[in-house]
Amino acid sequence: MVNHQERLNRTFAALVDPTRRAILARLEREDGASISALAAPFAIKLPAVMKHLDVLDEAGLITRSKQGRVVTVRLSPKPMKEAMEWFRRYERFWTASLDRLAAYVEREEREARKKPR
């Protein structure tokens, strides 16, 4: 059985690659796509796309179903939900920094407006 930390590691490792993120983005917009349809926009061969799909499948980010000769791939949201929950635990750290950055930028803009041209 895969533990929570290992699932997160697989999710983040799968999300590192831009091709895999593009596949997930497409599946987010559609309710599923065939492997050949997913492969079409990429300048890589079908076996390479299949390897990307294997990584996404191992991370639990997709599911595959076969009907006849057509394999349909669908998005599986549970690992992304777990990743978002993990991010939310640390959100307070970057939220404070972003708030300070926004306040600094606003001060700088006010000062720039006060200066005569």
C-alpha positions, 0 to 999 in steps of 0.5 A, a space after each residue: 500500500 502506498 502511503 500519503 507521502 509517497 502519493 504526494 511524491 508521485 503526484 509532484 513528480 508527475 506534474 514536473 513535466 510540461 507534456 504531462 501538465 498539458 495532457 492533464 490540462 486537456 483532460 480537464 477541458 474534456 471528459 476524456 480522450 483517446 490516446 491518439 487524440 492526446 498524442 496528436 498535438 505533441 511533436 513526440 512519438 506515440 511510445 513517448 506519450 504512452 510513457 507519460 501516460 504511465 507516469 500519470 497513471 502511476 501517480 493516480 492522476 488519470 484512469 484508462 478504460 478500453 472499449 474495443 480497440 480504443 483506450 480512453 483516458 480520463 482525469 482522476 482528481 483525487 491526487 490533485 485534491 491531496 496536493 492542494 490540501 498539502 499546499 493549503 497547510 503552507 499557504 500562510 507562509 507565502 500569503 504573508 510574504 505576498 501581502 508584504 510585497 503588495 503593500 510595498 508596491 502600493 507604497 512605491 506607486 504612491 511615492 512615484 505619483 507624488 514626485 513631480 515630472 
